Amino acid sequence: MSLLELHNVSKSFNGASVLRDINLSIAKGEFVAIVGFSGAGKTTLISLIAGLLRPDTGTVSLNDKPVLGPGPDRGIVFQNYALFPHMTAAQNIAYGLIARGHSRRDAQARVEEMLALVKLGTFAGRYPKELSGGQQQRIALARALAIRPAVLLLDEPFAALDKNLRLDMQIEIKRIQRASGTTTLIVTHDQEEALSMADRVAVFNHGRLEQFAVPSEIYDHPASLFVNTFVGAANTFAGVVSHSADDQLTVRLGVGADIPARAVGGPVPIGSPVTVCIRPEYLRISNEAGGIRGTVEMGLPLGAVVIYEITLSDGRPMKISLPRQLGAELIAAGTSVTLVPLSPRAATAYHAATP
């Protein structure tokens, strides 16, 4: 059963459309990530759910009741955390409870519970300026969870943190979310962050919802060309369908290669122009005829993999990701290689009419 529902929601500012006909259904206890480029409408969506904005059309409902303004059933953690600088960590966490009429005794018990949950029990008396960025974030999270919200809203919560601390806090927030069972929405521009943390991911593009699915579906079966190129890396090629059987195609690429590809949206007629996407890790080097021919420009070892940049016959660059073998030498620059997909469905083809 859905806890949060958005039905045909649209929002404009000064005549400019920011969100268009958004439909989302989010279950109780679910962790949802909202991703997209800047200006895609992510923060506007969160503001509508928080009740800070009202939709121009459509409805936002929580527990089958319309969201008409801010309420205690939604907790928010802002990008800058918005902690009160003159209050201690414990006082910050207790603020919402006291404001809602809880006794100081009950509030104190809840504060201690929240400090234990975020593993900052010995930091109750510290002021925000005496806390690190990660500690401030956890206090802001504890404050939002203290009021027992039905939905927790996180707006770019890791933006101010360095890379290592970001990863630590991603793990920590996921742990806290599981422990509390609170339905959570996180706004982020980091695709890896979304794919690693969320139960489902909503991909937005210029105010439209392109795809809403589990991370593996988003990554392996992107519903549109935008999703394929936005989430993860992808090599793209223009081509023409030379063979079509159900959703399995053979595509003649502009660089002269014939490769198999999976059609999005069903069969595509022979002779149709398509755009083919294939991720760097879905390619291998082969001696087979008909593959994509190119020349190695350079190899970049990145831990367990090596990223090679290949220059094609038309001068375009593409990338391939190969497992790094212990002690193996990199493929030398200037080496001619032929690349083929790992499987007949490793490449994805989008018809010209596909958004």
Wavefront OBJ file of the C-alpha trace (Angstrom):
o trace
v 0.000 0.000 0.000
v 1.308 3.442 -0.948
v 2.174 5.937 1.760
v 2.964 8.892 -0.506
v 1.189 9.620 -3.800
v 1.776 12.282 -6.441
v -0.911 12.351 -9.122
v -0.478 14.452 -12.298
v 1.544 17.065 -10.394
v 2.761 20.126 -12.327
v 4.477 23.295 -11.129
v 5.600 26.479 -12.915
v 7.421 29.625 -11.839
v 6.854 32.872 -13.752
v 5.418 30.924 -16.665
v 8.359 28.481 -16.861
v 7.387 24.850 -16.340
v 9.488 23.131 -13.641
v 7.525 19.899 -13.168
v 5.125 18.352 -15.675
v 2.534 15.643 -14.998
v 4.477 13.787 -12.307
v 3.033 10.514 -11.023
v 4.802 8.728 -8.165
v 3.660 6.100 -5.689
v 5.980 5.412 -2.742
v 5.461 2.632 -0.205
v 5.889 2.789 3.543
v 9.502 2.192 4.588
v 10.859 2.675 1.066
v 14.098 4.556 0.343
v 13.748 6.554 -2.895
v 16.436 8.602 -4.633
v 15.538 11.516 -6.924
v 18.232 12.283 -9.496
v 18.693 14.625 -12.445
v 20.754 17.553 -13.652
v 20.481 20.962 -11.972
v 17.140 22.491 -12.943
v 15.470 19.105 -13.448
v 12.889 19.883 -10.731
v 14.274 17.738 -7.893
v 14.208 20.338 -5.107
v 10.826 21.646 -6.280
v 9.459 18.118 -5.960
v 10.783 17.808 -2.394
v 9.318 21.237 -1.542
v 5.899 20.124 -2.802
v 6.034 16.965 -0.678
v 7.183 19.001 2.332
v 4.228 21.359 1.853
v 6.482 24.377 1.332
v 4.960 24.779 -2.162
v 1.559 23.953 -3.648
v 1.217 22.291 -7.074
v -0.413 24.260 -9.896
v -2.244 21.104 -10.946
v -2.507 17.609 -9.518
v -2.388 16.375 -5.954
v 0.173 15.331 -3.351
v -1.203 13.029 -0.659
v 0.277 11.387 2.413
v -1.624 8.572 4.117
v -4.522 9.331 1.756
v -4.713 12.938 2.993
v -3.832 15.920 0.762
v -0.623 17.783 1.603
v -1.706 21.410 2.039
v 1.257 22.788 3.986
v 4.151 21.865 6.292
v 3.377 19.313 8.980
v 4.925 17.150 11.696
v 4.506 14.053 9.529
v 7.474 15.177 7.378
v 11.051 15.664 8.575
v 13.515 17.638 6.444
v 17.312 17.720 6.388
v 18.584 20.638 4.311
v 21.861 20.814 2.411
v 23.364 23.187 5.019
v 21.793 21.182 7.930
v 20.249 24.426 9.408
v 21.223 23.633 13.007
v 20.616 26.351 15.588
v 24.129 27.634 16.420
v 23.184 28.783 19.934
v 21.817 25.369 20.920
v 23.684 22.217 21.881
v 23.262 19.012 19.886
v 20.728 17.755 22.434
v 18.792 21.030 22.368
v 18.684 20.983 18.570
v 17.223 17.480 18.588
v 14.716 18.361 21.306
v 13.523 21.560 19.611
v 10.799 19.986 17.475
v 9.580 17.824 20.329
v 9.246 20.744 22.760
v 7.543 22.849 20.076
v 4.958 20.077 19.659
v 4.134 20.048 23.369
v 6.151 17.069 24.578
v 7.219 17.249 28.206
v 10.892 17.903 28.830
v 11.172 14.467 30.419
v 9.727 12.718 27.344
v 11.812 14.910 25.057
v 14.980 14.033 26.976
v 14.280 10.311 26.613
v 13.709 10.698 22.873
v 16.884 12.804 22.497
v 18.940 10.099 24.187
v 17.365 7.505 21.881
v 18.209 9.582 18.801
v 21.781 10.301 19.929
v 22.296 6.568 20.393
v 20.830 5.873 16.944
v 23.288 8.260 15.235
v 26.134 7.106 17.509
v 26.762 10.523 19.085
v 25.711 9.858 22.661
v 28.768 11.617 24.130
v 28.258 14.755 21.992
v 24.965 15.930 23.546
v 26.485 19.058 25.092
v 28.456 20.233 22.078
v 27.459 23.190 19.934
v 27.345 22.901 16.115
v 30.649 24.777 15.719
v 32.274 22.088 17.871
v 31.104 19.289 15.550
v 32.580 18.047 12.274
v 30.535 18.188 9.080
v 29.554 14.538 9.375
v 28.582 14.978 13.024
v 26.466 18.033 12.195
v 24.736 16.021 9.506
v 23.919 13.217 11.939
v 22.529 15.690 14.473
v 20.337 17.242 11.743
v 19.167 13.732 10.838
v 18.436 12.924 14.493
v 16.433 16.162 14.833
v 14.351 15.275 11.786
v 13.722 11.711 12.990
v 12.973 12.695 16.607
v 9.430 13.795 15.751
v 8.738 10.363 14.204
v 7.863 11.665 10.728
v 6.012 9.503 8.258
v 8.429 10.719 5.558
v 12.025 11.911 5.830
v 13.178 14.334 3.104
v 16.912 14.780 2.429
v 17.898 17.600 0.051
v 21.488 17.056 -1.196
v 22.625 16.111 2.324
v 26.168 15.109 1.306
v 27.026 18.085 -0.916
v 29.300 19.778 1.645
v 31.238 16.632 2.596
v 34.509 15.315 1.183
v 34.570 12.045 -0.756
v 35.538 9.682 2.080
v 33.093 11.254 4.528
v 30.335 11.129 1.892
v 30.749 7.354 1.636
v 30.765 6.950 5.420
v 27.589 9.028 5.728
v 25.846 7.168 2.901
v 26.399 3.930 4.792
v 25.358 5.570 8.075
v 22.132 7.065 6.713
v 21.180 3.785 5.076
v 21.756 2.018 8.408
v 19.699 4.604 10.298
v 16.911 4.465 7.718
v 16.691 0.684 8.015
v 16.758 0.855 11.802
v 14.027 3.495 11.978
v 11.914 2.115 9.115
v 11.126 5.670 8.011
v 10.075 6.266 4.415
v 12.895 8.360 2.963
v 13.392 10.486 -0.151
v 16.859 11.791 -0.997
v 17.602 14.401 -3.656
v 21.020 13.966 -5.232
v 22.879 14.696 -8.465
v 25.242 11.771 -7.773
v 24.054 8.722 -9.737
v 26.347 6.292 -7.906
v 25.001 7.556 -4.601
v 21.434 6.945 -5.763
v 22.113 3.481 -7.167
v 23.939 2.323 -4.039
v 21.497 3.660 -1.418
v 17.978 3.567 -2.831
v 15.348 0.857 -3.135
v 14.059 2.715 -6.209
v 15.394 5.623 -8.257
v 13.383 8.381 -9.954
v 15.254 9.981 -12.874
v 14.114 13.498 -13.825
v 14.897 15.432 -16.985
v 13.699 19.022 -17.497
v 10.719 18.537 -15.217
v 9.642 15.158 -16.551
v 9.935 11.768 -14.875
v 11.927 9.622 -17.314
v 11.990 6.392 -15.295
v 11.124 5.147 -11.797
v 12.508 1.709 -11.033
v 14.882 -0.366 -8.927
v 18.586 0.500 -9.414
v 19.384 -2.611 -11.465
v 16.530 -1.821 -13.869
v 17.662 1.796 -14.210
v 21.237 0.751 -14.974
v 20.707 -2.390 -17.067
v 17.455 -1.489 -18.843
v 17.255 2.325 -19.114
v 13.896 3.350 -20.539
v 15.211 6.321 -22.545
v 18.342 7.621 -24.177
v 18.600 10.273 -21.464
v 18.559 7.711 -18.639
v 21.159 5.581 -20.425
v 23.606 8.455 -20.817
v 22.861 10.160 -17.480
v 23.079 7.143 -15.179
v 26.557 5.677 -15.574
v 28.858 5.972 -18.584
v 27.747 5.049 -22.098
v 29.252 5.097 -25.582
v 26.724 6.299 -28.166
v 26.605 5.615 -31.913
v 24.299 6.537 -34.750
v 23.200 3.578 -36.839
v 20.573 1.993 -39.087
v 18.674 -1.244 -38.391
v 19.732 -3.983 -40.838
v 17.870 -6.875 -39.174
v 14.919 -6.948 -36.766
v 13.331 -9.849 -34.875
v 11.021 -8.887 -32.005
v 13.172 -6.582 -29.841
v 16.512 -8.014 -31.039
v 18.215 -5.975 -33.743
v 21.339 -5.919 -35.838
v 22.513 -2.359 -36.340
v 24.968 -1.067 -38.945
v 26.851 1.701 -37.158
v 28.119 4.818 -38.872
v 31.680 3.638 -38.178
v 31.068 0.580 -40.378
v 30.489 -2.102 -37.749
v 27.507 -4.434 -37.395
v 26.516 -5.142 -33.788
v 23.538 -6.761 -32.042
v 21.364 -4.535 -29.863
v 18.197 -4.711 -27.780
v 15.439 -2.381 -28.966
v 13.680 -0.256 -26.341
v 9.913 -0.147 -26.798
v 9.545 -3.195 -29.021
v 10.396 -4.011 -32.652
v 11.986 -1.391 -34.910
v 11.547 -1.649 -38.701
v 14.541 -2.449 -40.914
v 16.064 0.742 -42.287
v 15.090 2.818 -39.237
v 17.685 5.212 -37.808
v 18.588 4.459 -34.193
v 20.976 5.602 -31.502
v 22.886 2.729 -29.908
v 24.278 2.938 -26.369
v 26.721 0.508 -24.817
v 28.433 0.831 -21.473
v 32.265 0.592 -21.358
v 32.146 -2.540 -19.185
v 29.810 -4.300 -21.653
v 32.521 -4.430 -24.357
v 35.413 -6.857 -24.908
v 38.353 -7.091 -27.279
v 37.906 -9.765 -29.952
v 39.271 -11.092 -33.232
v 35.757 -11.499 -34.608
v 34.849 -9.892 -37.905
v 32.333 -7.064 -37.961
v 33.205 -5.502 -34.625
v 34.008 -1.882 -33.849
v 37.565 -1.158 -34.957
v 39.754 1.466 -33.353
v 43.161 2.377 -31.993
v 44.186 2.508 -28.336
v 45.033 6.052 -27.246
v 45.769 5.382 -23.576
v 44.951 3.154 -20.640
v 44.117 4.353 -17.131
v 44.409 1.711 -14.395
v 41.733 2.313 -11.748
v 42.180 -0.336 -9.092
v 40.477 -3.506 -10.298
v 39.789 -2.209 -13.818
v 41.578 -0.435 -16.655
v 39.768 2.235 -18.655
v 40.985 2.451 -22.238
v 40.239 5.331 -24.572
v 39.888 4.121 -28.139
v 39.887 6.330 -31.245
v 37.525 5.067 -33.950
v 37.964 5.270 -37.716
v 35.975 8.520 -37.864
v 38.140 10.120 -35.168
v 35.554 9.791 -32.399
v 36.684 8.605 -28.947
v 35.032 5.775 -27.028
v 35.807 4.025 -23.764
v 36.104 0.398 -22.743
v 36.509 -0.970 -19.214
v 38.427 -4.234 -18.756
v 39.333 -6.191 -15.609
v 42.943 -5.598 -14.594
v 44.949 -8.796 -14.395
v 47.671 -9.113 -11.758
v 51.034 -8.210 -13.301
v 49.589 -7.770 -16.815
v 50.963 -4.967 -18.997
v 48.595 -2.321 -20.334
v 47.695 -2.490 -24.005
v 50.166 -0.174 -25.703
v 49.052 3.118 -27.262
v 48.713 2.752 -31.035
v 47.511 -0.867 -30.871
v 44.656 -1.678 -33.272
v 41.732 -3.437 -31.570
v 38.297 -4.775 -32.464
v 35.530 -4.376 -29.893
v 32.320 -6.403 -29.618
v 29.475 -6.426 -27.062
v 29.671 -9.022 -24.294
v 26.254 -10.389 -25.295
v 23.580 -9.787 -27.978
v 21.622 -7.665 -25.460
v 24.517 -5.660 -24.046
v 23.872 -2.742 -26.394
v 20.599 -0.794 -26.331
v 19.006 0.808 -29.387
v 16.643 3.789 -29.255
v 14.489 4.556 -32.261
v 14.548 8.151 -33.513
v 11.002 8.562 -32.179
v 11.999 7.421 -28.672
v 12.360 10.368 -26.233
l 1 2 3 4 5 6 7 8 9 10 11 12 13 14 15 16 17 18 19 20 21 22 23 24 25 26 27 28 29 30 31 32 33 34 35 36 37 38 39 40 41 42 43 44 45 46 47 48 49 50 51 52 53 54 55 56 57 58 59 60 61 62 63 64 65 66 67 68 69 70 71 72 73 74 75 76 77 78 79 80 81 82 83 84 85 86 87 88 89 90 91 92 93 94 95 96 97 98 99 100 101 102 103 104 105 106 107 108 109 110 111 112 113 114 115 116 117 118 119 120 121 122 123 124 125 126 127 128 129 130 131 132 133 134 135 136 137 138 139 140 141 142 143 144 145 146 147 148 149 150 151 152 153 154 155 156 157 158 159 160 161 162 163 164 165 166 167 168 169 170 171 172 173 174 175 176 177 178 179 180 181 182 183 184 185 186 187 188 189 190 191 192 193 194 195 196 197 198 199 200 201 202 203 204 205 206 207 208 209 210 211 212 213 214 215 216 217 218 219 220 221 222 223 224 225 226 227 228 229 230 231 232 233 234 235 236 237 238 239 240 241 242 243 244 245 246 247 248 249 250 251 252 253 254 255 256 257 258 259 260 261 262 263 264 265 266 267 268 269 270 271 272 273 274 275 276 277 278 279 280 281 282 283 284 285 286 287 288 289 290 291 292 293 294 295 296 297 298 299 300 301 302 303 304 305 306 307 308 309 310 311 312 313 314 315 316 317 318 319 320 321 322 323 324 325 326 327 328 329 330 331 332 333 334 335 336 337 338 339 340 341 342 343 344 345 346 347 348 349 350 351 352 353 354 355
